[in-house]
Amino acid sequence: MRVLVTGCAGFIGSHVVVLLVQQGHE
C-alpha cells in the first residue's frame, strides 16, 4: 500500500495515509 500512498501528494496523500492507518494498514 505504500506505493499507492507514495503516488499521492499533498493533502490527499496525507488523508489517504490516515485512512489506511485507521483501517490497519502499515
N, CA, C and O atoms as a Tripos MOL2 file, in Angstrom:
@<TRIPOS>MOLECULE
protein
  104   103    26     0     0
PROTEIN
NO_CHARGES

@<TRIPOS>ATOM
      1 N           0.8310   -1.2110    0.0000 N.3       1 MET1
      2 CA          0.0000    0.0000    0.0000 C.3       1 MET1
      3 C           0.8600    1.2520    0.0000 C.2       1 MET1
      4 O           0.4010    2.3240   -0.3960 O.2       1 MET1
      5 N           2.0880    1.1260    0.4370 N.am      2 ARG2
      6 CA          2.9690    2.2960    0.4860 C.3       2 ARG2
      7 C           3.1850    2.8890   -0.8990 C.2       2 ARG2
      8 O           3.3560    4.0990   -1.0450 O.2       2 ARG2
      9 N           3.1760    2.0210   -1.9260 N.am      3 VAL3
     10 CA          3.3730    2.5090   -3.2920 C.3       3 VAL3
     11 C           2.2460    3.4570   -3.6660 C.2       3 VAL3
     12 O           2.4820    4.5020   -4.2740 O.2       3 VAL3
     13 N           1.0220    3.0940   -3.3020 N.am      4 LEU4
     14 CA         -0.1400    3.9240   -3.6060 C.3       4 LEU4
     15 C          -0.0370    5.2570   -2.8780 C.2       4 LEU4
     16 O          -0.3040    6.3090   -3.4590 O.2       4 LEU4
     17 N           0.3490    5.2140   -1.6100 N.am      5 VAL5
     18 CA          0.4780    6.4330   -0.8120 C.3       5 VAL5
     19 C           1.5700    7.3200   -1.3930 C.2       5 VAL5
     20 O           1.4100    8.5390   -1.4690 O.2       5 VAL5
     21 N           2.6840    6.7110   -1.8050 N.am      6 THR6
     22 CA          3.7990    7.4720   -2.3700 C.3       6 THR6
     23 C           3.3670    8.1500   -3.6630 C.2       6 THR6
     24 O           3.8380    9.2400   -3.9870 O.2       6 THR6
     25 N           2.4760    7.5040   -4.3950 N.am      7 GLY7
     26 CA          1.9950    8.0700   -5.6500 C.3       7 GLY7
     27 C           1.1090    9.2790   -5.4200 C.2       7 GLY7
     28 O           0.9610   10.1180   -6.3090 O.2       7 GLY7
     29 N           0.5200    9.3800   -4.2400 N.am      8 CYS8
     30 CA         -0.3320   10.5230   -3.9200 C.3       8 CYS8
     31 C           0.5340   11.6840   -3.4400 C.2       8 CYS8
     32 O           1.7100   11.5050   -3.1230 O.2       8 CYS8
     33 N          -0.0590   12.8720   -3.3920 N.am      9 ALA9
     34 CA          0.7260   14.0300   -2.9610 C.3       9 ALA9
     35 C          -0.1400   15.0300   -2.2220 C.2       9 ALA9
     36 O          -1.3530   15.0840   -2.4260 O.2       9 ALA9
     37 N           0.4940   15.8340   -1.3510 N.am     10 GLY10
     38 CA         -0.2170   16.9000   -0.6530 C.3      10 GLY10
     39 C          -1.2710   16.4020    0.3140 C.2      10 GLY10
     40 O          -1.1080   15.3510    0.9340 O.2      10 GLY10
     41 N          -2.3530   17.1550    0.4440 N.am     11 PHE11
     42 CA         -3.4140   16.8420    1.4070 C.3      11 PHE11
     43 C          -4.0330   15.4810    1.1380 C.2      11 PHE11
     44 O          -4.3190   14.7290    2.0700 O.2      11 PHE11
     45 N          -4.2420   15.1600   -0.1420 N.am     12 ILE12
     46 CA         -4.8650   13.8810   -0.4940 C.3      12 ILE12
     47 C          -4.0140   12.7250    0.0210 C.2      12 ILE12
     48 O          -4.5320   11.7860    0.6250 O.2      12 ILE12
     49 N          -2.7080   12.7990   -0.2200 N.am     13 GLY13
     50 CA         -1.8010   11.7400    0.2340 C.3      13 GLY13
     51 C          -1.8560   11.5850    1.7420 C.2      13 GLY13
     52 O          -1.9430   10.4700    2.2570 O.2      13 GLY13
     53 N          -1.8060   12.7050    2.4510 N.am     14 SER14
     54 CA         -1.8300   12.6680    3.9140 C.3      14 SER14
     55 C          -3.1400   12.0650    4.4070 C.2      14 SER14
     56 O          -3.1500   11.2690    5.3460 O.2      14 SER14
     57 N          -4.2390   12.4440    3.7740 N.am     15 HIS15
     58 CA         -5.5530   11.9510    4.1850 C.3      15 HIS15
     59 C          -5.6560   10.4470    3.9400 C.2      15 HIS15
     60 O          -6.2110    9.7140    4.7580 O.2      15 HIS15
     61 N          -5.1160    9.9920    2.8060 N.am     16 VAL16
     62 CA         -5.1460    8.5640    2.4820 C.3      16 VAL16
     63 C          -4.3530    7.7870    3.5210 C.2      16 VAL16
     64 O          -4.7760    6.7160    3.9560 O.2      16 VAL16
     65 N          -3.2050    8.3230    3.9190 N.am     17 VAL17
     66 CA         -2.3690    7.6540    4.9210 C.3      17 VAL17
     67 C          -3.1550    7.4650    6.2110 C.2      17 VAL17
     68 O          -3.1300    6.3900    6.8100 O.2      17 VAL17
     69 N          -3.8430    8.5010    6.6300 N.am     18 VAL18
     70 CA         -4.6330    8.4330    7.8670 C.3      18 VAL18
     71 C          -5.7030    7.3570    7.7610 C.2      18 VAL18
     72 O          -5.9000    6.5770    8.6930 O.2      18 VAL18
     73 N          -6.3890    7.3150    6.6380 N.am     19 LEU19
     74 CA         -7.4520    6.3240    6.4540 C.3      19 LEU19
     75 C          -6.8830    4.9080    6.4850 C.2      19 LEU19
     76 O          -7.4590    4.0230    7.1180 O.2      19 LEU19
     77 N          -5.7560    4.6880    5.8050 N.am     20 LEU20
     78 CA         -5.1560    3.3620    5.7620 C.3      20 LEU20
     79 C          -4.7140    2.9330    7.1490 C.2      20 LEU20
     80 O          -4.9130    1.7810    7.5350 O.2      20 LEU20
     81 N          -4.1220    3.8350    7.8970 N.am     21 VAL21
     82 CA         -3.6640    3.5140    9.2520 C.3      21 VAL21
     83 C          -4.8450    3.1290   10.1290 C.2      21 VAL21
     84 O          -4.7580    2.1920   10.9220 O.2      21 VAL21
     85 N          -5.9430    3.8480    9.9860 N.am     22 GLN22
     86 CA         -7.1340    3.5590   10.7810 C.3      22 GLN22
     87 C          -7.7020    2.1890   10.4160 C.2      22 GLN22
     88 O          -8.3040    1.5160   11.2530 O.2      22 GLN22
     89 N          -7.5100    1.7830    9.1700 N.am     23 GLN23
     90 CA         -8.0430    0.5050    8.7180 C.3      23 GLN23
     91 C          -7.1010   -0.6430    9.0650 C.2      23 GLN23
     92 O          -7.4540   -1.8090    8.8840 O.2      23 GLN23
     93 N          -5.9100   -0.3250    9.5610 N.am     24 GLY24
     94 CA         -4.9850   -1.3740    9.9840 C.3      24 GLY24
     95 C          -3.8210   -1.5900    9.0390 C.2      24 GLY24
     96 O          -3.0140   -2.4940    9.2570 O.2      24 GLY24
     97 N          -3.7110   -0.7780    7.9890 N.am     25 HIS25
     98 CA         -2.5870   -0.9160    7.0710 C.3      25 HIS25
     99 C          -1.3700   -0.2200    7.6440 C.2      25 HIS25
    100 O          -1.4910    0.6890    8.4650 O.2      25 HIS25
    101 N          -0.1940   -0.6490    7.2070 N.am     26 GLU26
    102 CA          1.0370   -0.0360    7.7110 C.3      26 GLU26
    103 C           1.3280    1.2480    6.9770 C.2      26 GLU26
    104 O           2.3260    1.9090    7.2620 O.2      26 GLU26
@<TRIPOS>BOND
     1     1     2 1
     2     2     3 1
     3     3     4 2
     4     3     5 am
     5     5     6 1
     6     6     7 1
     7     7     8 2
     8     7     9 am
     9     9    10 1
    10    10    11 1
    11    11    12 2
    12    11    13 am
    13    13    14 1
    14    14    15 1
    15    15    16 2
    16    15    17 am
    17    17    18 1
    18    18    19 1
    19    19    20 2
    20    19    21 am
    21    21    22 1
    22    22    23 1
    23    23    24 2
    24    23    25 am
    25    25    26 1
    26    26    27 1
    27    27    28 2
    28    27    29 am
    29    29    30 1
    30    30    31 1
    31    31    32 2
    32    31    33 am
    33    33    34 1
    34    34    35 1
    35    35    36 2
    36    35    37 am
    37    37    38 1
    38    38    39 1
    39    39    40 2
    40    39    41 am
    41    41    42 1
    42    42    43 1
    43    43    44 2
    44    43    45 am
    45    45    46 1
    46    46    47 1
    47    47    48 2
    48    47    49 am
    49    49    50 1
    50    50    51 1
    51    51    52 2
    52    51    53 am
    53    53    54 1
    54    54    55 1
    55    55    56 2
    56    55    57 am
    57    57    58 1
    58    58    59 1
    59    59    60 2
    60    59    61 am
    61    61    62 1
    62    62    63 1
    63    63    64 2
    64    63    65 am
    65    65    66 1
    66    66    67 1
    67    67    68 2
    68    67    69 am
    69    69    70 1
    70    70    71 1
    71    71    72 2
    72    71    73 am
    73    73    74 1
    74    74    75 1
    75    75    76 2
    76    75    77 am
    77    77    78 1
    78    78    79 1
    79    79    80 2
    80    79    81 am
    81    81    82 1
    82    82    83 1
    83    83    84 2
    84    83    85 am
    85    85    86 1
    86    86    87 1
    87    87    88 2
    88    87    89 am
    89    89    90 1
    90    90    91 1
    91    91    92 2
    92    91    93 am
    93    93    94 1
    94    94    95 1
    95    95    96 2
    96    95    97 am
    97    97    98 1
    98    98    99 1
    99    99   100 2
   100    99   101 am
   101   101   102 1
   102   102   103 1
   103   103   104 2
@<TRIPOS>SUBSTRUCTURE
     1 MET1         2 RESIDUE 1 A MET
     2 ARG2         6 RESIDUE 1 A ARG
     3 VAL3        10 RESIDUE 1 A VAL
     4 LEU4        14 RESIDUE 1 A LEU
     5 VAL5        18 RESIDUE 1 A VAL
     6 THR6        22 RESIDUE 1 A THR
     7 GLY7        26 RESIDUE 1 A GLY
     8 CYS8        30 RESIDUE 1 A CYS
     9 ALA9        34 RESIDUE 1 A ALA
    10 GLY10       38 RESIDUE 1 A GLY
    11 PHE11       42 RESIDUE 1 A PHE
    12 ILE12       46 RESIDUE 1 A ILE
    13 GLY13       50 RESIDUE 1 A GLY
    14 SER14       54 RESIDUE 1 A SER
    15 HIS15       58 RESIDUE 1 A HIS
    16 VAL16       62 RESIDUE 1 A VAL
    17 VAL17       66 RESIDUE 1 A VAL
    18 VAL18       70 RESIDUE 1 A VAL
    19 LEU19       74 RESIDUE 1 A LEU
    20 LEU20       78 RESIDUE 1 A LEU
    21 VAL21       82 RESIDUE 1 A VAL
    22 GLN22       86 RESIDUE 1 A GLN
    23 GLN23       90 RESIDUE 1 A GLN
    24 GLY24       94 RESIDUE 1 A GLY
    25 HIS25       98 RESIDUE 1 A HIS
    26 GLU26      102 RESIDUE 1 A GLU
